Amino acid sequence: MSDKFKIIESIIDKAYVTALFDALNIVAANGLNIIQEIKHSQYNKSALIRIPDQSCSSETDIFLNIKQGQPTVDQVYNAIYQLGADCQNRIIAFTGGQGWDDEENPGADIDKVRSLVETMNEYDQGIYMVQISSDSTSSEIECEVLAKPNAQPKFSKAECPTKERFTESELWQIHFWSVDDIFQELAFQSGFDPDRQYGLYLQVGGLGIDTKWNDDGALILVTDANTNDNKLESIWDTNKDEIFEMFKGCDTKLLYSSGRLKEISITVFYKPISDLTGVRWREKSCYAGLLFSKYMQFEGFIEKALQDQKK
């Protein structure tokens, strides 16, 4: 068994948790109680820990999750909205190296998760992000604290993004944009602006190609705002069989205005974002990757169709 697996096996132990709390300057003068241990897999464990205050009149609940490999967005979601939802503090711990499920996971990344933790701590979520490097034979916890709770958060806990808004941001910033790193911003760095509208919009030869994903599903829209020609209608009349084949099984709608084709709307899938809250990363990446690939395929098709019109 490697040292990294030994950490997973031994960390949910009163002595090790106490040592970890000491390293994080979490005061447990009256001791601590591990009230629940959850083994998600041999690579991932969680614990709910309770610390009585000095007067023993109240208690602080702390959620701890540790996984082998890289930290993940799923860890943060679980800590805030699921197992750690009722806790005052949360510890996201990881061993470093490559976890068995990390290689294809765009949300398994130190920089992305640290950015997310720092953003969520602006909502007073009390999250520590820690890389643990000691093995089970060590008498002390060796760790590096990469993020910790904000002493002066910008927002209150009541203003914390809903799990649906969190998932929407994750889908776009982690799973959609990860398909092409050229476009990807440092995930979550821009926060959770409630007025922000996610999507990808490109202009090709005077036509606007847009994509939207909300609780109505995922759409690709091509619009023609130019009243001087009928580029979009010409593309449709010439290539509609290919478009139907490209989006087989998808609903396609045409919008006419003043006798001109103004918009083609294609529903790639009807999976609403709210259905993806709390699911594993693979399912989210599957849907986001499908939307991205269909968008880029259609954008290339429209560009070629416009070039053909000029011949």
Backbone bond lengths (Angstrom), bond angles and torsions (degrees), N, CA, C in turn:
res aa  C-N    CA-C-N  psi(-1)  N-CA   C-N-CA  omega(-1)  CA-C   N-CA-C  phi
1 M - - - 1.473 - - 1.529 109.16 -
2 S 1.332 117.18 129.60 1.453 121.20 -178.90 1.517 110.48 -72.39
3 D 1.361 115.10 162.73 1.460 120.00 178.97 1.520 111.43 -58.44
4 K 1.334 116.52 -35.86 1.466 119.14 -177.40 1.522 111.29 -66.63
5 F 1.342 117.68 -35.57 1.458 120.25 176.32 1.520 110.70 -72.35
6 K 1.346 116.82 -33.43 1.458 119.83 177.66 1.523 110.97 -62.33
7 I 1.342 116.41 -36.58 1.468 119.97 178.03 1.520 109.49 -60.89
8 I 1.337 116.93 -46.37 1.466 120.78 -179.31 1.523 110.36 -60.66
9 E 1.329 116.40 -42.51 1.460 120.74 -176.66 1.532 112.30 -68.35
10 S 1.331 116.99 -34.22 1.464 119.40 -170.31 1.522 115.22 -103.13
11 I 1.337 118.75 -14.10 1.459 119.87 -169.14 1.528 112.39 -68.30
12 I 1.344 117.64 -33.46 1.464 119.29 -179.74 1.527 108.23 -82.25
13 D 1.290 114.42 67.96 1.452 123.79 -178.76 1.521 106.06 -140.17
14 K 1.332 116.62 140.67 1.458 120.13 -172.82 1.526 112.52 -56.16
15 A 1.333 117.03 -40.83 1.467 120.25 -178.32 1.518 110.86 -67.06
16 Y 1.338 116.91 -42.24 1.453 120.12 -179.26 1.525 111.79 -71.30
17 V 1.322 116.64 -39.25 1.470 119.60 177.34 1.525 110.05 -63.59
18 T 1.326 116.42 -40.84 1.469 120.28 177.13 1.527 110.54 -60.59
19 A 1.332 116.87 -44.11 1.465 120.93 178.45 1.526 111.32 -63.48
20 L 1.339 116.65 -39.10 1.458 120.60 177.58 1.524 110.99 -64.49
21 F 1.330 116.54 -44.29 1.466 120.45 178.32 1.533 110.78 -60.97
22 D 1.328 116.47 -39.89 1.470 119.87 177.34 1.530 110.21 -60.63
23 A 1.343 116.38 -42.68 1.467 120.70 -179.75 1.528 111.65 -65.07
24 L 1.336 116.37 -28.64 1.464 121.07 -179.33 1.531 112.28 -94.75
25 N 1.331 116.43 1.87 1.475 121.80 -177.19 1.526 112.23 60.42
26 I 1.329 115.72 34.62 1.463 120.96 172.84 1.521 107.25 -91.12
27 V 1.314 116.07 117.67 1.468 121.15 -173.74 1.524 110.03 -78.83
28 A 1.343 114.95 125.10 1.466 121.05 175.73 1.525 108.05 -133.37
29 A 1.347 115.01 58.66 1.474 120.76 -174.37 1.520 112.08 -60.52
30 N 1.327 117.58 -33.04 1.458 121.43 -179.59 1.526 112.92 -98.02
31 G 1.335 114.66 21.24 1.453 118.72 178.69 1.520 112.33 85.61
32 L 1.306 115.04 -175.63 1.458 120.65 179.17 1.515 109.14 -145.68
33 N 1.323 114.81 158.70 1.460 120.72 178.51 1.524 109.09 -128.08
34 I 1.331 115.74 126.20 1.459 120.01 173.14 1.527 106.36 -85.26
35 I 1.324 115.75 104.16 1.469 119.49 -172.29 1.523 112.76 -88.83
36 Q 1.346 116.90 -19.82 1.465 118.80 176.40 1.524 109.05 -157.19
37 E 1.315 115.55 137.99 1.464 121.55 174.77 1.514 108.47 -120.50
38 I 1.324 116.63 132.52 1.464 121.78 -178.17 1.512 108.69 -122.82
39 K 1.328 117.27 120.50 1.453 121.60 176.34 1.523 108.64 -100.71
40 H 1.331 116.32 102.33 1.460 121.20 179.35 1.526 110.60 -72.70
41 S 1.320 115.82 -38.17 1.463 122.72 176.68 1.528 106.39 -166.23
42 Q 1.324 116.47 179.93 1.471 118.33 177.46 1.527 111.42 -68.58
43 Y 1.340 116.99 -12.02 1.456 121.40 -178.24 1.533 113.04 -103.82
44 N 1.314 117.27 -4.04 1.468 119.85 -169.10 1.526 110.26 -150.91
45 K 1.339 116.14 123.46 1.461 121.46 179.42 1.522 110.48 -134.30
46 S 1.325 115.21 153.55 1.462 121.64 174.65 1.519 109.90 -132.61
47 A 1.323 115.42 160.49 1.462 121.16 174.74 1.520 109.21 -148.61
48 L 1.324 115.22 145.54 1.455 122.23 170.50 1.521 106.79 -105.45
49 I 1.324 115.48 123.95 1.470 121.64 -171.90 1.524 108.84 -122.67
50 R 1.315 116.26 138.72 1.470 121.22 -178.41 1.522 109.75 -120.37
51 I 1.345 114.43 130.73 1.465 121.05 178.51 1.523 109.03 -118.09
52 P 1.331 118.45 119.06 1.471 119.45 174.17 1.527 109.78 -74.53
53 D 1.336 116.66 145.31 1.463 118.57 177.43 1.532 109.84 -75.77
54 Q 1.315 116.17 178.24 1.457 119.92 -173.08 1.525 113.18 -61.88
55 S 1.319 116.33 -30.76 1.468 119.49 -179.84 1.527 112.26 -90.04
56 C 1.355 114.44 -6.04 1.478 121.05 -177.84 1.524 112.10 61.91
57 S 1.330 116.67 19.77 1.465 120.30 179.39 1.525 112.20 -91.36
58 S 1.326 116.83 -17.56 1.462 121.25 178.05 1.521 109.00 -146.62
59 E 1.320 115.34 172.71 1.462 120.24 -174.73 1.525 110.42 -138.10
60 T 1.327 115.19 154.47 1.457 122.08 174.55 1.520 108.64 -115.60
61 D 1.321 116.11 126.29 1.461 121.04 178.26 1.525 109.25 -97.85
62 I 1.325 115.50 133.15 1.457 121.84 -178.67 1.525 109.24 -126.78
63 F 1.324 114.47 133.64 1.464 120.63 177.39 1.521 108.90 -101.35
64 L 1.332 116.49 131.61 1.458 122.15 178.29 1.525 108.88 -123.85
65 N 1.327 115.55 128.50 1.464 119.51 172.00 1.519 108.12 -130.41
66 I 1.313 116.19 133.90 1.455 121.32 176.51 1.513 109.17 -130.79
67 K 1.333 115.56 136.49 1.463 120.73 177.88 1.511 110.55 -133.44
68 Q 1.307 115.00 153.03 1.453 120.89 174.12 1.525 108.46 -75.54
69 G 1.332 116.83 137.22 1.456 120.51 177.81 1.511 113.28 97.86
70 Q 1.322 115.84 -145.49 1.461 122.69 -176.12 1.534 111.58 -84.56
71 P 1.338 117.34 154.00 1.466 119.70 173.42 1.525 109.50 -70.39
72 T 1.329 116.81 154.17 1.464 119.58 -176.90 1.527 111.56 -132.27
73 V 1.321 114.51 158.74 1.465 121.50 174.94 1.524 109.87 -62.82
74 D 1.332 117.21 -35.54 1.469 120.52 178.79 1.528 111.69 -59.22
75 Q 1.329 117.31 -36.30 1.469 120.42 177.21 1.527 110.70 -59.94
76 V 1.325 116.06 -44.63 1.464 120.46 -177.96 1.525 110.54 -66.62
77 Y 1.327 117.05 -43.82 1.470 120.38 178.65 1.529 110.48 -59.40
78 N 1.321 116.20 -46.18 1.459 121.20 -179.78 1.532 111.25 -60.89
79 A 1.335 115.85 -39.92 1.465 120.45 -177.85 1.522 112.53 -68.06
80 I 1.336 116.88 -32.90 1.469 120.34 -175.42 1.520 112.45 -93.14
81 Y 1.328 117.11 -42.36 1.465 120.15 -168.89 1.532 113.87 -109.64
82 Q 1.316 118.03 -12.73 1.460 119.08 -176.43 1.527 110.79 -119.85
83 L 1.325 118.52 -105.96 1.469 120.34 -172.56 1.522 112.93 -61.44
84 G 1.336 117.39 -34.09 1.464 120.09 -178.22 1.512 114.56 -96.24
85 A 1.328 117.13 14.33 1.467 120.48 -172.41 1.523 113.48 -59.72
86 D 1.319 118.41 -33.12 1.470 121.43 -176.31 1.526 112.85 -98.85
87 C 1.325 117.33 10.95 1.467 120.49 -176.84 1.529 111.42 -93.70
88 Q 1.323 114.79 154.20 1.463 120.16 179.08 1.534 111.56 -85.38
89 N 1.331 116.15 -31.64 1.464 121.05 177.74 1.515 109.56 -130.54
90 R 1.334 115.12 155.99 1.458 121.03 -177.60 1.526 108.46 -139.81
91 I 1.323 116.44 137.65 1.459 121.17 179.38 1.526 108.42 -120.43
92 I 1.326 115.65 117.36 1.462 122.22 175.26 1.523 106.46 -100.13
93 A 1.323 116.94 109.95 1.458 121.05 -176.35 1.528 110.45 -118.59
94 F 1.323 115.21 149.91 1.458 120.52 179.50 1.523 108.66 -152.46
95 T 1.334 116.22 160.87 1.463 120.66 -174.01 1.513 113.32 -96.97
96 G 1.347 117.56 -14.28 1.458 120.42 -173.50 1.518 110.85 84.32
97 G 1.317 116.00 176.73 1.453 119.46 -176.26 1.519 110.88 80.18
98 Q 1.312 116.53 -163.89 1.459 122.08 -176.64 1.519 109.79 -108.04
99 G 1.332 116.70 115.32 1.452 120.99 175.85 1.517 110.78 -78.62
100 W 1.318 116.54 160.34 1.466 120.52 -175.97 1.525 112.24 -61.86
101 D 1.346 117.30 -26.78 1.461 120.97 -175.58 1.532 111.74 -112.03
102 D 1.330 116.94 15.63 1.470 120.18 -172.75 1.523 114.11 -90.89
103 E 1.316 117.33 -30.67 1.461 120.72 -166.01 1.531 112.89 -57.51
104 E 1.326 117.57 -42.77 1.463 120.56 -176.85 1.525 112.66 -98.15
105 N 1.317 116.79 -0.08 1.465 121.20 -176.51 1.531 110.07 -87.89
106 P 1.335 119.03 109.79 1.465 119.88 -179.84 1.522 112.84 -68.29
107 G 1.327 117.05 -14.88 1.462 121.25 177.92 1.513 113.94 -91.85
108 A 1.344 117.21 3.90 1.472 122.12 176.77 1.525 107.77 -98.89
109 D 1.311 115.90 84.18 1.459 120.55 -171.61 1.523 108.76 -157.99
110 I 1.324 116.94 127.49 1.469 120.76 -175.88 1.518 111.54 -59.72
111 D 1.335 117.80 -47.93 1.466 120.47 -176.03 1.522 112.06 -64.61
112 K 1.325 116.80 -42.08 1.466 119.97 -179.66 1.526 110.84 -65.91
113 V 1.329 116.07 -44.84 1.469 119.09 -177.53 1.529 110.51 -69.53
114 R 1.313 117.68 -38.47 1.462 119.37 176.94 1.532 110.66 -62.70
115 S 1.329 117.32 -42.20 1.462 120.84 176.45 1.522 110.85 -59.74
116 L 1.343 116.29 -42.39 1.463 120.83 178.25 1.522 111.54 -64.15
117 V 1.332 117.05 -46.08 1.466 120.92 -179.64 1.531 110.43 -61.01
118 E 1.315 116.47 -45.05 1.468 119.57 179.12 1.523 111.32 -62.06
119 T 1.323 116.46 -38.97 1.469 120.26 177.64 1.520 111.15 -65.67
120 M 1.336 117.37 -45.28 1.467 120.47 -179.18 1.524 111.50 -67.89
121 N 1.321 117.79 -29.13 1.464 120.00 176.77 1.523 112.25 -70.29
122 E 1.320 117.28 -16.52 1.466 120.07 171.70 1.524 110.91 -69.09
123 Y 1.341 115.78 -14.45 1.470 121.66 176.08 1.534 110.83 -104.80
124 D 1.330 116.23 23.32 1.460 122.62 173.83 1.532 112.12 59.84
125 Q 1.335 116.30 46.32 1.465 120.29 -177.59 1.529 113.62 -93.32
126 G 1.332 117.97 -5.47 1.460 120.77 172.73 1.510 115.02 59.93
127 I 1.343 117.48 47.78 1.468 121.21 -174.66 1.531 110.87 -103.87
128 Y 1.326 115.33 131.70 1.455 122.76 168.90 1.534 107.84 -104.11
129 M 1.326 115.80 140.06 1.467 120.81 173.37 1.525 106.66 -119.24
130 V 1.340 116.23 122.22 1.458 121.12 -167.93 1.523 110.70 -136.06
131 Q 1.325 115.81 131.45 1.455 120.03 169.67 1.521 108.43 -99.49
132 I 1.330 116.19 122.46 1.460 121.99 -177.27 1.524 109.14 -105.15
133 S 1.324 115.92 129.53 1.462 119.43 -173.96 1.523 113.92 -121.94
134 S 1.340 118.34 -3.64 1.467 119.07 -178.83 1.523 110.68 -79.34
135 D 1.334 117.05 157.22 1.457 120.12 176.44 1.527 109.80 -101.08
136 S 1.319 115.94 177.93 1.468 120.29 -172.64 1.524 113.31 -71.45
137 T 1.314 117.57 -10.94 1.465 119.32 179.00 1.526 111.72 -93.06
138 S 1.317 116.91 -6.02 1.464 120.72 -177.85 1.518 110.22 -77.06
139 S 1.331 116.56 143.74 1.459 120.37 179.45 1.525 111.84 -84.90
140 E 1.326 116.78 -11.33 1.454 120.80 179.52 1.527 109.76 -132.87
141 I 1.322 114.20 154.08 1.454 119.95 175.83 1.529 109.02 -82.07
142 E 1.325 116.04 123.98 1.460 121.03 173.99 1.521 107.37 -101.21
143 C 1.321 116.36 117.48 1.445 118.35 -176.28 1.526 111.07 -147.84
144 E 1.317 114.12 159.07 1.458 121.95 174.68 1.519 108.02 -119.67
145 V 1.320 116.84 122.89 1.467 121.44 179.85 1.520 108.07 -87.69
146 L 1.323 116.69 115.15 1.462 122.03 -176.67 1.517 112.74 -95.96
147 A 1.314 117.25 -21.44 1.473 121.65 176.42 1.516 107.86 -158.28
148 K 1.313 115.97 150.29 1.464 120.20 179.64 1.525 109.48 -146.22
149 P 1.331 117.14 166.68 1.465 120.60 -177.02 1.529 112.51 -55.42
150 N 1.312 114.26 146.79 1.462 121.32 179.22 1.530 108.90 -86.03
151 A 1.327 116.54 123.71 1.469 120.17 -179.03 1.523 112.20 -69.87
152 Q 1.332 116.91 -23.89 1.457 121.63 179.78 1.529 109.95 -133.33
153 P 1.317 116.69 72.41 1.470 119.61 -177.92 1.528 111.99 -65.32
154 K 1.328 115.27 151.64 1.467 120.53 -179.46 1.527 112.10 -73.13
155 F 1.350 115.59 -30.76 1.459 120.42 -173.34 1.530 110.15 -125.57
156 S 1.304 115.47 165.47 1.463 120.81 176.93 1.524 110.07 -89.17
157 K 1.331 115.95 165.33 1.464 119.78 176.21 1.523 111.34 -59.83
158 A 1.315 116.53 -33.60 1.461 120.75 -179.51 1.522 112.12 -64.14
159 E 1.333 116.27 -22.22 1.466 120.99 -179.40 1.526 112.52 -92.50
160 C 1.316 117.00 3.87 1.459 121.08 179.52 1.533 110.22 -57.02
161 P 1.324 118.37 137.47 1.469 120.09 179.10 1.526 111.56 -55.03
162 T 1.315 116.24 145.27 1.455 120.16 174.55 1.525 109.16 -66.72
163 K 1.314 116.02 162.19 1.464 119.28 179.52 1.526 111.08 -63.80
164 E 1.346 116.70 -28.79 1.460 119.99 177.40 1.528 111.00 -69.01
165 R 1.350 116.05 -41.85 1.469 119.60 179.17 1.529 110.06 -68.15
166 F 1.314 116.67 -39.16 1.470 120.77 175.69 1.524 110.25 -57.79
167 T 1.340 115.96 -48.11 1.462 120.76 -178.18 1.519 111.62 -64.24
168 E 1.332 116.89 -40.12 1.460 120.07 177.61 1.532 110.81 -59.05
169 S 1.329 116.59 -46.74 1.467 120.48 178.83 1.522 111.13 -62.81
170 E 1.336 115.74 -41.59 1.464 119.59 179.32 1.524 111.43 -62.88
171 L 1.324 116.50 -44.64 1.461 120.28 -178.05 1.523 111.63 -59.00
172 W 1.331 116.32 -44.85 1.458 119.68 -178.44 1.522 112.28 -76.98
173 Q 1.331 117.77 -48.42 1.461 120.52 -170.83 1.524 113.73 -80.69
174 I 1.327 117.07 -26.43 1.460 120.34 -178.86 1.527 111.38 -103.29
175 H 1.317 117.40 -52.86 1.462 120.07 -169.55 1.527 113.80 -91.48
176 F 1.312 119.12 -35.42 1.463 121.13 178.62 1.522 110.74 -75.43
177 W 1.326 116.65 -55.20 1.463 120.40 -176.23 1.511 112.79 -71.77
178 S 1.314 118.64 -20.46 1.471 119.50 -177.81 1.517 111.54 -65.30
179 V 1.328 117.14 -19.62 1.458 120.15 179.92 1.528 110.16 -66.29
180 D 1.328 117.08 -27.09 1.464 120.90 178.47 1.521 108.26 -138.36
181 D 1.333 116.67 99.60 1.460 121.47 -174.59 1.519 113.11 -65.13
182 I 1.338 117.55 -15.36 1.466 119.95 178.58 1.522 110.17 -59.39
183 F 1.329 116.94 -36.55 1.453 121.36 -175.64 1.526 113.37 -91.95
184 Q 1.333 117.00 -14.30 1.464 119.28 -168.66 1.528 112.46 -73.91
185 E 1.324 115.92 125.90 1.453 120.84 171.96 1.526 108.36 -82.94
186 L 1.332 117.25 168.36 1.451 119.01 172.97 1.528 107.00 -65.56
187 A 1.308 114.96 112.34 1.458 120.77 -169.26 1.521 112.85 -53.27
188 F 1.309 115.47 134.60 1.466 125.57 174.60 1.531 113.43 71.01
189 Q 1.331 117.83 1.51 1.456 119.23 -178.59 1.527 111.24 -62.81
190 S 1.324 116.08 -30.12 1.466 119.79 -179.43 1.524 112.75 -84.76
191 G 1.322 117.60 2.09 1.464 120.80 175.38 1.521 112.98 77.99
192 F 1.315 115.06 -156.13 1.460 122.07 -176.10 1.530 109.56 -123.48
193 D 1.313 116.38 58.49 1.453 121.57 178.78 1.527 108.83 -60.00
194 P 1.347 118.03 118.10 1.474 119.86 -176.94 1.522 113.23 -64.43
195 D 1.331 117.43 -18.74 1.469 120.89 -178.93 1.525 112.59 -92.79
196 R 1.324 116.43 -3.38 1.461 119.24 -177.19 1.523 110.64 -72.08
197 Q 1.324 115.59 134.29 1.455 121.67 176.60 1.527 108.30 -110.51
198 Y 1.321 116.22 119.20 1.455 120.46 -179.78 1.526 110.42 -84.81
199 G 1.313 116.13 155.43 1.451 120.94 176.39 1.513 110.50 158.83
200 L 1.320 115.58 177.98 1.457 122.64 175.36 1.516 106.99 -129.72
201 Y 1.329 115.69 124.07 1.465 120.64 -178.23 1.522 109.05 -130.35
202 L 1.325 116.20 127.53 1.462 122.18 176.38 1.524 108.71 -131.48
203 Q 1.333 115.64 147.74 1.454 121.12 173.34 1.518 109.07 -106.27
204 V 1.324 114.51 130.19 1.461 120.21 -179.37 1.526 107.57 -131.68
205 G 1.315 116.41 111.49 1.460 120.48 176.40 1.512 114.34 56.85
206 G 1.313 116.85 35.44 1.461 120.14 179.68 1.515 114.52 88.28
207 L 1.316 118.00 -4.39 1.468 122.13 176.35 1.521 108.89 -101.84
208 G 1.325 116.68 138.99 1.454 121.48 177.22 1.517 110.61 -97.66
209 I 1.336 116.56 128.38 1.470 121.08 179.21 1.521 107.45 -115.66
210 D 1.317 116.39 116.48 1.465 123.10 -171.37 1.522 109.30 -123.92
211 T 1.321 115.98 156.14 1.464 120.09 171.88 1.514 109.63 -136.63
212 K 1.312 115.59 142.07 1.464 122.29 -179.84 1.524 108.45 -135.47
213 W 1.327 114.98 149.40 1.474 120.12 177.27 1.511 107.66 -144.92
214 N 1.312 115.75 115.86 1.462 120.88 -178.44 1.527 108.11 -147.16
215 D 1.314 117.50 -156.93 1.459 119.60 -178.09 1.522 113.55 -78.70
216 D 1.327 116.97 3.92 1.466 120.72 169.82 1.523 111.28 -96.89
217 G 1.326 116.35 -3.88 1.446 120.82 -177.56 1.518 111.18 110.41
218 A 1.338 115.81 -165.14 1.467 121.94 -176.78 1.521 109.84 -110.35
219 L 1.326 116.22 127.35 1.463 122.69 -175.70 1.519 111.10 -121.76
220 I 1.329 115.53 148.11 1.459 123.04 165.61 1.525 106.69 -119.10
221 L 1.327 115.98 129.64 1.455 121.04 -177.21 1.524 110.21 -125.66
222 V 1.320 116.28 134.90 1.459 121.60 173.16 1.521 107.06 -116.81
223 T 1.322 117.07 124.41 1.463 121.40 -176.22 1.525 110.18 -121.29
224 D 1.322 114.56 148.30 1.466 122.01 178.12 1.522 107.46 -125.79
225 A 1.326 115.81 102.75 1.464 120.51 -178.37 1.518 112.03 -92.79
226 N 1.327 116.83 -3.94 1.462 121.07 -178.00 1.530 109.76 -82.62
227 T 1.325 116.77 120.77 1.473 120.67 -177.99 1.524 112.18 -89.92
228 N 1.343 117.00 0.20 1.464 119.70 -175.49 1.522 113.78 -90.10
229 D 1.320 117.17 -13.01 1.460 119.35 178.48 1.528 108.92 -148.50
230 N 1.321 115.76 -179.58 1.473 121.32 -178.52 1.534 109.79 -126.89
231 K 1.345 115.49 53.48 1.463 119.79 -177.26 1.517 112.20 -59.07
232 L 1.332 116.16 -47.47 1.462 119.48 -175.49 1.519 111.21 -65.79
233 E 1.335 116.07 -41.78 1.465 119.78 -179.49 1.527 110.50 -65.65
234 S 1.323 116.45 -37.92 1.460 120.32 178.44 1.529 110.58 -64.89
235 I 1.341 116.69 -41.92 1.468 120.23 177.57 1.522 110.22 -61.91
236 W 1.320 117.07 -43.53 1.459 121.11 -179.55 1.528 111.61 -63.57
237 D 1.318 116.22 -47.61 1.470 119.75 -177.90 1.526 111.60 -62.04
238 T 1.328 116.72 -35.78 1.461 121.09 -176.47 1.526 112.59 -83.24
239 N 1.339 116.90 -31.42 1.469 120.11 -167.97 1.530 114.64 -124.65
240 K 1.317 118.70 15.18 1.473 118.83 -172.44 1.530 112.40 -62.96
241 D 1.340 117.23 -32.49 1.470 118.57 178.91 1.527 110.69 -64.74
242 E 1.344 116.10 -41.18 1.467 119.69 177.45 1.524 111.33 -66.05
243 I 1.327 116.92 -37.80 1.469 120.31 179.46 1.530 109.93 -66.22
244 F 1.327 117.13 -42.72 1.468 120.25 177.61 1.534 110.31 -61.50
245 E 1.328 116.46 -39.66 1.464 120.17 179.75 1.527 110.84 -67.87
246 M 1.343 116.54 -39.81 1.460 121.66 -179.88 1.522 111.14 -62.71
247 F 1.339 115.56 -36.24 1.462 120.98 -177.54 1.530 110.71 -115.62
248 K 1.326 115.19 44.49 1.469 120.74 -179.10 1.525 109.90 -58.13
249 G 1.329 116.03 129.89 1.459 121.06 -179.69 1.520 113.80 87.85
250 C 1.337 117.55 -6.57 1.466 121.41 179.50 1.525 110.37 -96.60
251 D 1.311 116.47 149.51 1.462 121.27 176.45 1.519 109.76 -79.96
252 T 1.317 116.17 129.67 1.458 122.42 178.70 1.523 108.98 -120.63
253 K 1.331 115.60 129.12 1.465 121.08 -179.51 1.524 109.69 -125.05
254 L 1.343 115.40 143.68 1.458 121.74 178.28 1.524 109.16 -113.40
255 L 1.325 115.85 136.65 1.458 121.37 178.78 1.525 108.41 -116.30
256 Y 1.344 115.24 118.86 1.459 120.83 178.29 1.521 109.57 -106.07
257 S 1.331 115.20 147.17 1.465 121.72 175.99 1.521 108.30 -143.64
258 S 1.320 114.79 124.52 1.478 120.87 -178.42 1.524 111.65 54.74
259 G 1.339 114.94 38.50 1.451 119.92 176.99 1.509 115.33 80.18
260 R 1.340 118.54 2.46 1.465 122.65 -179.17 1.522 110.26 -113.17
261 L 1.350 115.87 145.73 1.462 120.01 174.20 1.522 108.38 -75.88
262 K 1.321 115.29 114.20 1.466 120.57 -177.13 1.506 114.03 -99.38
263 E 1.338 117.22 -27.56 1.465 119.17 -174.29 1.520 111.15 -153.89
264 I 1.316 114.81 139.43 1.466 122.56 167.32 1.520 107.00 -111.95
265 S 1.320 116.34 124.63 1.463 122.06 -179.03 1.524 108.93 -118.75
266 I 1.340 115.94 123.76 1.461 120.99 -178.46 1.520 108.76 -122.24
267 T 1.333 116.36 122.68 1.463 120.94 175.46 1.523 108.46 -88.32
268 V 1.326 116.36 107.44 1.471 121.22 -176.67 1.523 110.17 -68.71
269 F 1.343 116.54 -42.71 1.462 121.55 173.36 1.521 108.73 -158.48
270 Y 1.318 115.79 157.96 1.466 121.01 -176.96 1.530 112.47 -97.74
271 K 1.311 117.71 13.26 1.470 121.33 -178.94 1.525 109.05 -70.23
272 P 1.345 118.51 110.32 1.466 119.09 178.40 1.521 111.21 -74.41
273 I 1.320 115.86 153.13 1.459 120.73 179.76 1.521 110.98 -58.24
274 S 1.325 117.54 -37.52 1.468 120.45 -177.34 1.528 112.17 -61.19
275 D 1.334 118.46 -25.09 1.465 121.62 178.11 1.526 112.43 -72.68
276 L 1.334 116.88 -13.52 1.459 120.29 -176.24 1.525 113.12 -103.56
277 T 1.330 117.36 6.50 1.466 119.82 176.15 1.524 109.18 -69.94
278 G 1.321 115.36 127.02 1.458 120.25 175.05 1.509 115.91 81.85
279 V 1.344 119.16 0.39 1.467 119.69 179.05 1.529 108.81 -85.36
280 R 1.312 116.48 164.24 1.460 121.47 -179.44 1.526 110.72 -66.21
281 W 1.323 115.79 157.63 1.463 121.23 -173.30 1.516 112.91 -62.21
282 R 1.313 118.56 -31.05 1.465 120.44 -175.97 1.528 111.58 -62.22
283 E 1.319 117.36 -40.67 1.458 119.80 179.59 1.524 111.02 -66.52
284 K 1.343 116.07 -40.57 1.471 119.29 178.39 1.522 110.75 -64.54
285 S 1.323 117.05 -42.72 1.460 120.24 179.46 1.522 111.58 -65.54
286 C 1.320 116.43 -33.87 1.467 120.73 179.30 1.530 110.51 -61.66
287 Y 1.338 117.02 -49.24 1.464 120.32 -178.77 1.525 111.64 -69.38
288 A 1.331 116.87 -44.17 1.465 119.99 -179.52 1.523 110.89 -64.46
289 G 1.333 117.14 -40.78 1.458 120.82 178.71 1.516 112.00 -64.79
290 L 1.341 116.70 -37.77 1.462 120.42 177.88 1.524 110.59 -63.77
291 L 1.337 117.11 -45.06 1.459 120.46 179.57 1.527 110.97 -62.43
292 F 1.338 116.88 -44.60 1.463 120.74 -179.26 1.533 110.96 -62.77
293 S 1.331 116.71 -46.84 1.464 119.79 -176.57 1.528 110.89 -65.98
294 K 1.335 117.67 -39.50 1.464 120.85 178.03 1.531 110.88 -65.89
295 Y 1.322 115.71 -38.91 1.464 119.57 178.79 1.533 110.06 -62.98
296 M 1.340 116.93 -50.18 1.455 120.28 -177.18 1.529 111.47 -66.52
297 Q 1.330 117.25 -34.77 1.456 121.22 176.63 1.533 110.18 -63.58
298 F 1.338 116.23 -44.58 1.460 120.23 -178.20 1.530 111.34 -70.53
299 E 1.347 116.29 -37.12 1.467 119.64 177.70 1.530 110.05 -61.28
300 G 1.326 117.23 -43.82 1.458 120.72 177.57 1.522 111.86 -64.81
301 F 1.330 116.76 -36.84 1.461 121.41 178.31 1.529 110.54 -64.56
302 I 1.336 117.51 -45.68 1.465 121.42 179.61 1.524 110.67 -63.04
303 E 1.315 116.65 -41.16 1.468 120.69 179.56 1.529 110.90 -61.56
304 K 1.325 116.85 -43.43 1.464 120.26 178.81 1.526 111.28 -67.45
305 A 1.352 116.08 -39.24 1.463 119.56 179.73 1.525 111.31 -63.12
306 L 1.314 116.91 -37.67 1.470 121.31 177.49 1.527 110.57 -66.33
307 Q 1.325 116.77 -38.91 1.476 120.43 178.15 1.540 110.06 -65.55
308 D 1.345 115.32 -38.95 1.471 119.15 179.06 1.513 111.47 -64.23
309 Q 1.345 116.99 -33.09 1.462 119.89 179.10 1.523 112.26 -64.01
310 K 1.316 116.95 -27.08 1.463 121.18 -176.87 1.527 112.31 -80.65
311 K 1.329 116.03 -16.19 1.477 119.41 -176.48 1.520 111.42 -74.66
